Amino acid sequence: MEQDKDTPPESAAGRARPGAWTALRPLVLRLHFYAGVFVAPFILVAAVTGLLYVWTPQIEDAVHADLLRVEPAGETLPLHEQVRVARGELPDAELDAVRPPTTEEDATRVLFNAPGLEPGQRAAVFVDPYDGDVLGVTESYGTSGALPVRTWIEVFHANLHLGDVGRLYSELAASWLWVVALGGVALWVARVRRSRAGVRRALVPGSGASPGRARSVSLHGATGLWITVGLLFLSATGMTWSQYAGGNIADLRERMSWTTPSVSAETPPAAPGVDRGVDTVLASARDAGLDGPVEVAYPETPASPYVVSQLDRLWPTRADSAAIAPDTAEVTDVVRFADYPLMAKFTRWGIDAHMGLLFGVVNQVVLTALTLGLLAVILWGYRMWWQRRPTRSRALGVGRPYPRGAFRALPPPLRAAVVVVLLAVGWAVPLVGVSLLVFLAVDVALGWRARRSGGASGEGSDASAEDAVERPRELDERLIETANTP
């Protein structure tokens, strides 16, 4: 009988030296298995909370409609008058910025730095621009101006409301997502090629697969192939918010001059005159082309300029900003999004697309489909594990990954290359490096337990009775799959 293609390289004595992928495949398969078992739950939680976050603009509009929307009623009050009303609501807070209404149904949002707020939070006073009534006061988070319901969901997605410790979960998910995705694609494409199946088998989930585990593998592999590019995008953009990998990314952007430029807020040499007021400043910003939603930040000192920034994150992106002298209302500096460095633009677009903002509802629908695909791939992956779950005799095991010894079987040059790549990835993406050490510790512990029990439990050695049973079953499944391939 032809030897099983899954036989470890070290047991194929006398054969020709395998190619690079043939030698690496057992190692990739074992890594993909452990990542699927141990990291997939974190990815699952990140996917579910992320799916909820994608639709927060609609959720926020519904929950906070009484603050955000007003009934049009003729002429609006001057903006400075609305700010005065808001200051009376929070007399002890420091005025920071104002977001004037963009449509006839928008309320005016006046932002304050107030004591007792969390970092990144500002107190927001909502004012009816027609009659000056205060609609309410609440917290506003970050440059996005997220209100409490959106902030709660955002923090839930980022750290499960567990603070810095909780951020490790989302960083672990983002850090491993690209590794699992690329490894899965390599394994699936190689499997299809080995079975001499066509493109249809690779792309159509479940195509040509017999019922049982073979069908689960097909659903898992083909669906994963379709969503790989999206998963790589989510992983890369998600890591920009992370604590450790994100710090490395920020350092790289700084060294490569990929950071977002900002307007100059230098103090003019002459003594400042009388402040012309926020209405005149806003008019100057509009004349300078800053249309759409904007935030007008008040001067930090009497000699500092107002800074007006566009807030529109839809396509095409409007993110211009201008510094405007308070006494003359002249534009002293302006930064156009069109003049951003290319990588700064990509960063802006990537973050906005990750949040579901860049293309509006279309962006949200695409992210929803991508997330549902990821959830399906994870569930099919666990179904595959369940279909080859531990038996009663090895009830403490975690399923059967590829037999150990794959790394030792690599040719020395390839083994050295793997070590270098793993060290580089571990340095750039620290949680991958740390979790790899955890996987190794678990693997060593399982191997030690299997040797002590003589292979009766756990994964066992390559020559264990378990492998004698499992390998023919895997070979039978492959033969059945090949026979059913169109």
RAQUI-V579280 format. One record per residue. N is the residue number from 1. RES is the residue in three letters. OMEGA is omega in whole degrees, -180 to 180 (999 if undefined). Layout:
((N | RES | OMEGA) (N | RES | OMEGA))
This chain:
((1 | MET | 178) (2 | GLU | -178) (3 | GLN | 179) (4 | ASP | 180) (5 | LYS | -179) (6 | ASP | 179) (7 | THR | -178) (8 | PRO | -178) (9 | PRO | -175) (10 | GLU | -179) (11 | SER | -179) (12 | ALA | -176) (13 | ALA | 176) (14 | GLY | 179) (15 | ARG | 177) (16 | ALA | 180) (17 | ARG | -177) (18 | PRO | 175) (19 | GLY | -176) (20 | ALA | -179) (21 | TRP | 178) (22 | THR | 179) (23 | ALA | -176) (24 | LEU | -172) (25 | ARG | 179) (26 | PRO | -180) (27 | LEU | 178) (28 | VAL | -180) (29 | LEU | 179) (30 | ARG | 178) (31 | LEU | 180) (32 | HIS | 179) (33 | PHE | -178) (34 | TYR | 178) (35 | ALA | 179) (36 | GLY | -177) (37 | VAL | -170) (38 | PHE | -176) (39 | VAL | -177) (40 | ALA | 177) (41 | PRO | 178) (42 | PHE | 177) (43 | ILE | 179) (44 | LEU | 180) (45 | VAL | 179) (46 | ALA | -180) (47 | ALA | -179) (48 | VAL | 180) (49 | THR | 177) (50 | GLY | 177) (51 | LEU | 177) (52 | LEU | -178) (53 | TYR | -178) (54 | VAL | -175) (55 | TRP | -180) (56 | THR | 176) (57 | PRO | 178) (58 | GLN | 178) (59 | ILE | 179) (60 | GLU | 179) (61 | ASP | -179) (62 | ALA | -176) (63 | VAL | -174) (64 | HIS | -179) (65 | ALA | -178) (66 | ASP | 177) (67 | LEU | -171) (68 | LEU | -171) (69 | ARG | 178) (70 | VAL | 175) (71 | GLU | 178) (72 | PRO | -177) (73 | ALA | 175) (74 | GLY | -177) (75 | GLU | 178) (76 | THR | 176) (77 | LEU | 173) (78 | PRO | -176) (79 | LEU | -179) (80 | HIS | 178) (81 | GLU | 177) (82 | GLN | 178) (83 | VAL | 179) (84 | ARG | 178) (85 | VAL | -179) (86 | ALA | 180) (87 | ARG | 176) (88 | GLY | 179) (89 | GLU | -180) (90 | LEU | -173) (91 | PRO | -177) (92 | ASP | -179) (93 | ALA | -179) (94 | GLU | 179) (95 | LEU | -177) (96 | ASP | -175) (97 | ALA | 176) (98 | VAL | 175) (99 | ARG | -178) (100 | PRO | 179) (101 | PRO | 179) (102 | THR | 177) (103 | THR | -179) (104 | GLU | -177) (105 | GLU | -178) (106 | ASP | 170) (107 | ALA | 175) (108 | THR | -179) (109 | ARG | 178) (110 | VAL | -170) (111 | LEU | -177) (112 | PHE | 167) (113 | ASN | -175) (114 | ALA | 178) (115 | PRO | 176) (116 | GLY | -180) (117 | LEU | 177) (118 | GLU | 176) (119 | PRO | -179) (120 | GLY | -179) (121 | GLN | 172) (122 | ARG | 175) (123 | ALA | -178) (124 | ALA | 175) (125 | VAL | -178) (126 | PHE | -175) (127 | VAL | 173) (128 | ASP | -175) (129 | PRO | -177) (130 | TYR | -178) (131 | ASP | 177) (132 | GLY | 178) (133 | ASP | 175) (134 | VAL | -177) (135 | LEU | -180) (136 | GLY | 179) (137 | VAL | 178) (138 | THR | 179) (139 | GLU | 176) (140 | SER | -171) (141 | TYR | 170) (142 | GLY | 179) (143 | THR | 178) (144 | SER | -179) (145 | GLY | -178) (146 | ALA | 177) (147 | LEU | -168) (148 | PRO | -176) (149 | VAL | 179) (150 | ARG | 178) (151 | THR | -179) (152 | TRP | -179) (153 | ILE | 180) (154 | GLU | 179) (155 | VAL | 177) (156 | PHE | 178) (157 | HIS | -175) (158 | ALA | -173) (159 | ASN | 179) (160 | LEU | -178) (161 | HIS | 179) (162 | LEU | 178) (163 | GLY | -177) (164 | ASP | 178) (165 | VAL | -180) (166 | GLY | 179) (167 | ARG | 179) (168 | LEU | -179) (169 | TYR | -177) (170 | SER | 177) (171 | GLU | 177) (172 | LEU | 180) (173 | ALA | -179) (174 | ALA | -177) (175 | SER | -177) (176 | TRP | -173) (177 | LEU | -179) (178 | TRP | 179) (179 | VAL | -180) (180 | VAL | -178) (181 | ALA | -178) (182 | LEU | 177) (183 | GLY | 179) (184 | GLY | 179) (185 | VAL | -180) (186 | ALA | -180) (187 | LEU | -178) (188 | TRP | 179) (189 | VAL | 179) (190 | ALA | 180) (191 | ARG | 179) (192 | VAL | 180) (193 | ARG | 179) (194 | ARG | -179) (195 | SER | 179) (196 | ARG | 177) (197 | ALA | -178) (198 | GLY | -179) (199 | VAL | -180) (200 | ARG | -180) (201 | ARG | -178) (202 | ALA | -171) (203 | LEU | -176) (204 | VAL | -179) (205 | PRO | 178) (206 | GLY | -176) (207 | SER | 174) (208 | GLY | -177) (209 | ALA | 176) (210 | SER | 179) (211 | PRO | 180) (212 | GLY | -175) (213 | ARG | 180) (214 | ALA | 179) (215 | ARG | 177) (216 | SER | 178) (217 | VAL | -180) (218 | SER | 178) (219 | LEU | -180) (220 | HIS | -174) (221 | GLY | -177) (222 | ALA | 178) (223 | THR | 178) (224 | GLY | 178) (225 | LEU | -179) (226 | TRP | -173) (227 | ILE | -174) (228 | THR | -178) (229 | VAL | 178) (230 | GLY | 179) (231 | LEU | 177) (232 | LEU | 178) (233 | PHE | -180) (234 | LEU | 180) (235 | SER | -177) (236 | ALA | -179) (237 | THR | 178) (238 | GLY | -179) (239 | MET | 179) (240 | THR | 178) (241 | TRP | -171) (242 | SER | -173) (243 | GLN | -174) (244 | TYR | 176) (245 | ALA | 179) (246 | GLY | 176) (247 | GLY | 177) (248 | ASN | 179) (249 | ILE | 179) (250 | ALA | 178) (251 | ASP | 179) (252 | LEU | 179) (253 | ARG | -180) (254 | GLU | -178) (255 | ARG | -177) (256 | MET | -179) (257 | SER | 179) (258 | TRP | -177) (259 | THR | -180) (260 | THR | 180) (261 | PRO | 178) (262 | SER | -179) (263 | VAL | 178) (264 | SER | 178) (265 | ALA | -180) (266 | GLU | 178) (267 | THR | 179) (268 | PRO | -177) (269 | PRO | -178) (270 | ALA | 177) (271 | ALA | -178) (272 | PRO | 176) (273 | GLY | -178) (274 | VAL | 179) (275 | ASP | -178) (276 | ARG | 176) (277 | GLY | -173) (278 | VAL | 180) (279 | ASP | 179) (280 | THR | 178) (281 | VAL | 180) (282 | LEU | 179) (283 | ALA | 178) (284 | SER | 179) (285 | ALA | 178) (286 | ARG | 178) (287 | ASP | 179) (288 | ALA | 176) (289 | GLY | 179) (290 | LEU | -180) (291 | ASP | 179) (292 | GLY | -180) (293 | PRO | 179) (294 | VAL | 170) (295 | GLU | 178) (296 | VAL | 179) (297 | ALA | -178) (298 | TYR | -180) (299 | PRO | 178) (300 | GLU | 177) (301 | THR | 179) (302 | PRO | -179) (303 | ALA | -178) (304 | SER | 179) (305 | PRO | 163) (306 | TYR | 174) (307 | VAL | -179) (308 | VAL | -176) (309 | SER | 174) (310 | GLN | -175) (311 | LEU | -174) (312 | ASP | -179) (313 | ARG | 176) (314 | LEU | 177) (315 | TRP | -3) (316 | PRO | -175) (317 | THR | 174) (318 | ARG | -177) (319 | ALA | 176) (320 | ASP | 175) (321 | SER | -177) (322 | ALA | 172) (323 | ALA | -174) (324 | ILE | -179) (325 | ALA | -177) (326 | PRO | -175) (327 | ASP | -180) (328 | THR | -176) (329 | ALA | 177) (330 | GLU | 177) (331 | VAL | -179) (332 | THR | 177) (333 | ASP | 178) (334 | VAL | 177) (335 | VAL | -180) (336 | ARG | 176) (337 | PHE | 179) (338 | ALA | -179) (339 | ASP | 177) (340 | TYR | 168) (341 | PRO | -175) (342 | LEU | -178) (343 | MET | 175) (344 | ALA | 176) (345 | LYS | 180) (346 | PHE | 178) (347 | THR | 179) (348 | ARG | -179) (349 | TRP | -179) (350 | GLY | 179) (351 | ILE | -178) (352 | ASP | 178) (353 | ALA | 177) (354 | HIS | -179) (355 | MET | 179) (356 | GLY | -174) (357 | LEU | -165) (358 | LEU | -179) (359 | PHE | 176) (360 | GLY | -176) (361 | VAL | 178) (362 | VAL | 177) (363 | ASN | -180) (364 | GLN | -180) (365 | VAL | 180) (366 | VAL | 178) (367 | LEU | 178) (368 | THR | 178) (369 | ALA | 179) (370 | LEU | -180) (371 | THR | 178) (372 | LEU | 175) (373 | GLY | 178) (374 | LEU | 178) (375 | LEU | 179) (376 | ALA | 180) (377 | VAL | 179) (378 | ILE | -179) (379 | LEU | 176) (380 | TRP | 177) (381 | GLY | 177) (382 | TYR | 175) (383 | ARG | 176) (384 | MET | 178) (385 | TRP | -179) (386 | TRP | 179) (387 | GLN | 172) (388 | ARG | -175) (389 | ARG | 177) (390 | PRO | 176) (391 | THR | -179) (392 | ARG | -178) (393 | SER | 179) (394 | ARG | -171) (395 | ALA | -180) (396 | LEU | -180) (397 | GLY | 180) (398 | VAL | -176) (399 | GLY | -176) (400 | ARG | 172) (401 | PRO | 177) (402 | TYR | -178) (403 | PRO | -176) (404 | ARG | -177) (405 | GLY | -176) (406 | ALA | -178) (407 | PHE | -180) (408 | ARG | -178) (409 | ALA | -179) (410 | LEU | 172) (411 | PRO | -176) (412 | PRO | 179) (413 | PRO | 180) (414 | LEU | 178) (415 | ARG | 178) (416 | ALA | 179) (417 | ALA | 178) (418 | VAL | 180) (419 | VAL | -180) (420 | VAL | -180) (421 | VAL | -180) (422 | LEU | 178) (423 | LEU | 180) (424 | ALA | 179) (425 | VAL | 179) (426 | GLY | 177) (427 | TRP | -177) (428 | ALA | -178) (429 | VAL | -169) (430 | PRO | -177) (431 | LEU | 173) (432 | VAL | 179) (433 | GLY | -179) (434 | VAL | -178) (435 | SER | 174) (436 | LEU | 177) (437 | LEU | 177) (438 | VAL | 178) (439 | PHE | -180) (440 | LEU | 179) (441 | ALA | 178) (442 | VAL | -179) (443 | ASP | 179) (444 | VAL | 180) (445 | ALA | 179) (446 | LEU | 178) (447 | GLY | 178) (448 | TRP | 180) (449 | ARG | 180) (450 | ALA | 180) (451 | ARG | 179) (452 | ARG | -178) (453 | SER | 177) (454 | GLY | 178) (455 | GLY | -179) (456 | ALA | 179) (457 | SER | -179) (458 | GLY | -175) (459 | GLU | 180) (460 | GLY | 179) (461 | SER | -178) (462 | ASP | -178) (463 | ALA | -176) (464 | SER | 178) (465 | ALA | -180) (466 | GLU | 180) (467 | ASP | 178) (468 | ALA | 178) (469 | VAL | -172) (470 | GLU | -175) (471 | ARG | 175) (472 | PRO | 179) (473 | ARG | 178) (474 | GLU | 179) (475 | LEU | 178) (476 | ASP | 179) (477 | GLU | -179) (478 | ARG | 179) (479 | LEU | 178) (480 | ILE | 179) (481 | GLU | -179) (482 | THR | -180) (483 | ALA | -179) (484 | ASN | 180) (485 | THR | -180) (486 | PRO | 999))
